[in-house]
Amino acid sequence: MRPLHVIALTAVAMLAFAGNSLLCRLALKATAIDAASFTAIRLVSGALVLALIVRLRAGGQRPLGDWGSAAALFAYAAAFSYAYLSLSAGTGALLLFGAVQATMIGWGLWRGERLGGWQWLGLGTAAAGLVWLLLPGLAAPPWQGATLMVAAGIAWGIYSLRGRGAGDATCVTAGNFLRAALLGLALGAITLPWASLDAAGAGYAVASGAVASGMGYAVWYTALRGLKATTAATMQLSVPVLAALGGVLFLAEPLTARLGLSTAAVIGGIALVILMKKPAAGAAPAAAAGVQPASRP
């Protein structure tokens, strides 16, 4: 692919991943849809789009994936939706990003990977940024929503780790979405007595699943063919920033000093971990936002 092609595809994918936070927060804040219904509609619409993409591709491969990864994907999507009942778009995206990175870096350390001095500094800076964000105070996010978003990030980190080396990323993601959609429908059935739907909320959920998730992942996996692993991981650092800016511009959310400083610390710290990683140590970890492997939720 031509460099401009890769840049354009990467930019579209990053906007799509940030759009997931904005669409979810907008739906749960401004419409009548409940979190379980949003989750179910998002997963089903994403599964349908990804299945269609796989079907139309040359060769017409069948969706792959497995139930373990699908369960992790469902856990991410459900916790993500419930967390955005109380979190702002920027805060949620930052917590998700930090939790995904912490899960993947922690797994690497557990498996024997070693960090250099600059990487430890970056990891400490990122951790300090998250601690600062969560410290009690008027600007601190609600602990229930923060806990759920951290859980969503851990689930996505597990999903990303399980997806490493799994073959055709689009086929694997399509199969996992199909299985996760069934779990999403089960959640919707269980919570049916408390369900609340309207056209606007359902529309945002479809946009999140079909466009920001399904098409976004397909575009990102195409862009990855022209990106180095470190470049791909670094580009994903933009997602929490885009989500925060989108929250300010489209949802009238305040950009507090605490969020701004925490974002700078977390993104700057993770950038050090990624950029200072030795090539021999393997591929750079996937970023939050978002996507397995080397991708964003």
C-alpha positions as CSV (number, residue, x, y, z in Angstrom):
1,M,0.0,0.0,0.0
2,R,1.1,3.6,-0.6
3,P,2.1,5.6,2.5
4,L,-0.8,8.0,2.1
5,H,-3.2,5.1,2.0
6,V,-1.8,3.7,5.2
7,I,-2.0,7.1,6.9
8,A,-5.6,7.6,5.8
9,L,-6.7,4.1,6.9
10,T,-4.9,4.5,10.3
11,A,-6.6,7.8,10.9
12,V,-10.0,6.4,10.1
13,A,-9.4,3.5,12.4
14,M,-8.3,5.7,15.3
15,L,-11.3,7.9,14.9
16,A,-13.6,4.8,14.8
17,F,-12.1,3.4,18.1
18,A,-12.5,6.8,19.8
19,G,-16.0,6.9,18.4
20,N,-16.9,3.8,20.4
21,S,-16.5,5.7,23.7
22,L,-18.4,8.7,22.3
23,L,-21.3,6.7,20.9
24,C,-21.7,4.7,24.1
25,R,-21.6,7.7,26.4
26,L,-23.9,9.7,24.2
27,A,-26.5,6.8,24.0
28,L,-26.5,6.2,27.7
29,K,-26.5,9.9,28.6
30,A,-28.9,11.4,26.1
31,T,-31.3,8.5,25.1
32,A,-33.5,6.0,27.0
33,I,-31.5,2.9,26.0
34,D,-30.1,0.8,28.9
35,A,-26.6,-0.6,29.1
36,A,-27.5,-4.3,28.5
37,S,-29.5,-3.4,25.3
38,F,-26.7,-1.2,24.0
39,T,-24.3,-4.1,24.6
40,A,-26.5,-6.7,22.8
41,I,-27.2,-4.4,19.8
42,R,-23.6,-3.4,19.5
43,L,-22.3,-7.0,19.5
44,V,-25.0,-8.3,17.1
45,S,-24.5,-5.4,14.6
46,G,-20.7,-5.8,14.8
47,A,-21.0,-9.5,14.2
48,L,-23.2,-9.1,11.2
49,V,-20.9,-6.5,9.5
50,L,-17.8,-8.6,10.2
51,A,-19.4,-11.8,8.9
52,L,-20.4,-9.9,5.7
53,I,-16.9,-8.5,5.3
54,V,-15.4,-12.0,5.7
55,R,-18.0,-13.4,3.3
56,L,-17.3,-10.8,0.6
57,R,-13.6,-11.1,0.7
58,A,-11.7,-13.0,-1.9
59,G,-11.7,-16.6,-0.9
60,G,-14.8,-16.3,1.3
61,Q,-13.2,-17.7,4.5
62,R,-15.5,-18.7,7.3
63,P,-15.3,-16.8,10.7
64,L,-12.9,-18.4,13.1
65,G,-12.5,-17.7,16.8
66,D,-13.3,-19.6,20.0
67,W,-15.6,-19.4,23.0
68,G,-12.9,-18.4,25.5
69,S,-12.0,-15.3,23.5
70,A,-15.7,-14.6,22.8
71,A,-16.3,-14.6,26.6
72,A,-13.5,-12.1,27.1
73,L,-14.9,-9.9,24.3
74,F,-18.4,-10.1,25.8
75,A,-17.1,-9.2,29.3
76,Y,-15.3,-6.2,27.8
77,A,-18.4,-5.0,25.9
78,A,-20.8,-5.4,28.9
79,A,-18.5,-3.8,31.5
80,F,-17.7,-1.0,28.9
81,S,-21.4,-0.1,28.5
82,Y,-22.2,-0.2,32.2
83,A,-19.1,1.9,33.1
84,Y,-20.3,4.7,30.7
85,L,-23.5,5.1,32.7
86,S,-21.3,7.3,35.0
87,L,-18.0,8.1,33.3
88,S,-17.2,10.8,30.8
89,A,-15.9,9.7,27.4
90,G,-12.3,10.9,28.0
91,T,-12.0,9.4,31.5
92,G,-13.5,6.1,30.4
93,A,-11.2,5.8,27.4
94,L,-8.1,6.6,29.5
95,L,-9.0,4.0,32.2
96,L,-9.6,1.4,29.5
97,F,-6.3,2.2,27.8
98,G,-4.4,2.0,31.0
99,A,-6.0,-1.3,32.1
100,V,-5.4,-2.9,28.7
101,Q,-1.7,-1.9,28.7
102,A,-1.2,-2.9,32.4
103,T,-2.7,-6.3,31.7
104,M,-0.5,-7.0,28.6
105,I,2.7,-5.6,30.1
106,G,2.0,-7.5,33.4
107,W,1.6,-10.7,31.4
108,G,4.9,-10.1,29.6
109,L,6.7,-9.5,32.9
110,W,5.1,-12.7,34.3
111,R,6.4,-14.6,31.3
112,G,9.9,-13.4,31.8
113,E,10.1,-10.2,29.7
114,R,12.5,-7.6,31.1
115,L,12.1,-3.8,30.9
116,G,15.0,-1.3,30.6
117,G,15.4,1.7,32.9
118,W,13.5,4.0,30.6
119,Q,10.7,1.5,30.3
120,W,10.4,1.2,34.1
121,L,10.3,5.0,34.3
122,G,7.5,5.0,31.7
123,L,5.5,2.3,33.5
124,G,5.9,4.2,36.8
125,T,4.8,7.5,35.2
126,A,1.7,5.8,33.6
127,A,0.8,4.2,36.9
128,A,1.1,7.5,38.7
129,G,-1.1,9.1,36.2
130,L,-3.9,6.5,36.8
131,V,-3.5,6.8,40.6
132,W,-3.8,10.6,40.3
133,L,-6.9,10.3,38.2
134,L,-8.6,8.0,40.8
135,L,-7.5,9.8,43.9
136,P,-10.6,10.9,46.0
137,G,-11.7,14.4,45.4
138,L,-14.3,16.5,43.5
139,A,-12.8,15.6,40.1
140,A,-12.4,11.9,40.8
141,P,-14.6,9.6,38.6
142,P,-17.3,7.5,40.3
143,W,-15.6,4.4,41.7
144,Q,-18.3,2.0,40.4
145,G,-17.8,3.2,36.8
146,A,-14.0,3.3,37.2
147,T,-14.0,-0.2,38.5
148,L,-16.1,-1.5,35.7
149,M,-14.0,0.2,33.1
150,V,-10.8,-1.2,34.6
151,A,-12.5,-4.6,34.4
152,A,-13.4,-4.0,30.8
153,G,-9.7,-3.1,30.1
154,I,-8.5,-6.3,31.7
155,A,-11.0,-8.4,29.7
156,W,-9.8,-6.7,26.5
157,G,-6.2,-7.3,27.5
158,I,-7.0,-11.0,27.9
159,Y,-8.8,-11.0,24.6
160,S,-5.8,-9.4,22.9
161,L,-3.3,-11.9,24.5
162,R,-5.5,-14.8,23.4
163,G,-5.6,-13.5,19.9
164,R,-1.8,-13.2,19.3
165,G,-0.8,-15.4,16.4
166,A,-4.3,-16.6,15.9
167,G,-4.1,-16.3,12.1
168,D,-6.4,-14.1,9.9
169,A,-7.3,-11.3,12.4
170,T,-10.5,-10.3,10.6
171,C,-11.8,-13.9,10.5
172,V,-10.9,-14.5,14.1
173,T,-12.6,-11.3,15.2
174,A,-15.7,-12.1,13.1
175,G,-16.1,-15.5,14.8
176,N,-15.5,-14.1,18.2
177,F,-18.1,-11.4,17.6
178,L,-20.7,-14.0,16.5
179,R,-20.2,-16.0,19.7
180,A,-20.1,-12.8,21.9
181,A,-23.4,-11.7,20.2
182,L,-25.1,-14.8,21.5
183,L,-23.9,-13.9,25.0
184,G,-25.1,-10.3,24.5
185,L,-28.5,-11.5,23.5
186,A,-28.6,-13.7,26.6
187,L,-27.7,-10.7,28.7
188,G,-30.6,-8.8,27.0
189,A,-33.0,-11.6,27.8
190,I,-32.0,-11.8,31.4
191,T,-32.4,-8.0,31.9
192,L,-35.5,-7.8,29.7
193,P,-37.8,-6.7,32.7
194,W,-35.5,-3.6,33.1
195,A,-34.9,-3.0,29.4
196,S,-35.4,0.5,27.9
197,L,-35.2,1.2,24.2
198,D,-35.7,4.1,21.8
199,A,-34.8,4.7,18.2
200,A,-31.9,7.1,18.9
201,G,-30.3,4.8,21.4
202,A,-30.6,1.8,19.2
203,G,-29.1,3.8,16.3
204,Y,-26.1,4.8,18.3
205,A,-25.6,1.1,19.4
206,V,-25.8,0.0,15.7
207,A,-23.3,2.7,14.7
208,S,-21.0,1.6,17.5
209,G,-21.2,-2.1,16.5
210,A,-21.4,-1.9,12.7
211,V,-19.2,1.2,12.0
212,A,-16.9,2.0,14.9
213,S,-16.3,-1.7,15.8
214,G,-16.9,-3.9,12.7
215,M,-15.8,-1.6,10.0
216,G,-13.2,0.0,12.2
217,Y,-11.5,-3.3,12.9
218,A,-11.5,-4.3,9.2
219,V,-9.9,-0.9,8.3
220,W,-7.4,-1.2,11.1
221,Y,-6.3,-4.8,10.1
222,T,-5.9,-3.5,6.6
223,A,-3.7,-0.6,7.8
224,L,-1.6,-2.9,9.9
225,R,-0.2,-4.5,6.7
226,G,1.7,-1.2,6.1
227,L,2.7,-0.5,9.7
228,K,5.5,-1.7,11.9
229,A,4.4,-3.1,15.2
230,T,5.9,-0.2,17.2
231,T,4.3,2.3,14.9
232,A,0.9,0.6,15.2
233,A,1.1,0.6,19.0
234,T,2.3,4.2,19.1
235,M,-0.6,5.4,16.9
236,Q,-3.1,3.9,19.3
237,L,-1.9,6.3,21.9
238,S,-4.0,8.9,20.2
239,V,-7.3,7.2,21.0
240,P,-7.8,8.4,24.6
241,V,-6.9,11.9,23.5
242,L,-9.4,11.8,20.6
243,A,-12.1,10.5,22.9
244,A,-11.4,13.3,25.4
245,L,-11.5,15.9,22.8
246,G,-14.7,14.4,21.3
247,G,-16.3,14.5,24.7
248,V,-15.5,18.2,25.0
249,L,-16.6,19.1,21.5
250,F,-19.7,16.9,21.1
251,L,-20.9,16.0,24.6
252,A,-20.0,19.3,26.3
253,E,-17.9,17.4,28.9
254,P,-15.4,19.5,30.9
255,L,-11.7,18.9,30.3
256,T,-10.4,19.1,33.8
257,A,-6.8,19.7,34.9
258,R,-6.8,16.3,36.6
259,L,-7.9,14.5,33.4
260,G,-5.4,16.4,31.3
261,L,-2.4,15.7,33.5
262,S,-3.4,12.1,34.0
263,T,-3.8,11.6,30.2
264,A,-0.4,13.2,29.6
265,A,1.3,10.9,32.2
266,V,-0.4,7.7,31.1
267,I,0.1,8.2,27.4
268,G,3.7,9.6,27.8
269,G,4.6,6.7,30.1
270,I,3.2,4.0,27.8
271,A,5.0,5.7,24.9
272,L,8.3,5.2,26.7
273,V,7.5,1.5,27.3
274,I,6.7,1.0,23.6
275,L,9.4,3.1,22.0
276,M,12.2,1.8,24.2
277,K,11.3,-1.8,23.7
278,K,14.1,-3.8,22.0
279,P,13.1,-5.4,18.7
280,A,14.3,-8.8,19.9
281,A,11.8,-8.7,22.7
282,G,8.9,-9.2,20.3
283,A,6.0,-7.2,19.0
284,A,4.8,-4.1,20.9
285,P,1.8,-4.6,23.1
286,A,-1.6,-3.8,21.8
287,A,-3.2,-0.6,23.0
288,A,-6.4,0.0,24.6
289,A,-9.1,1.6,22.9
290,G,-9.4,-0.8,21.9
291,V,-8.4,-4.1,19.6
292,Q,-6.8,-7.5,19.3
293,P,-3.9,-8.0,18.6
294,A,-2.3,-4.6,18.1
295,S,-5.7,-3.1,17.9
296,R,-8.3,-1.1,19.9
297,P,-11.6,-1.8,21.4
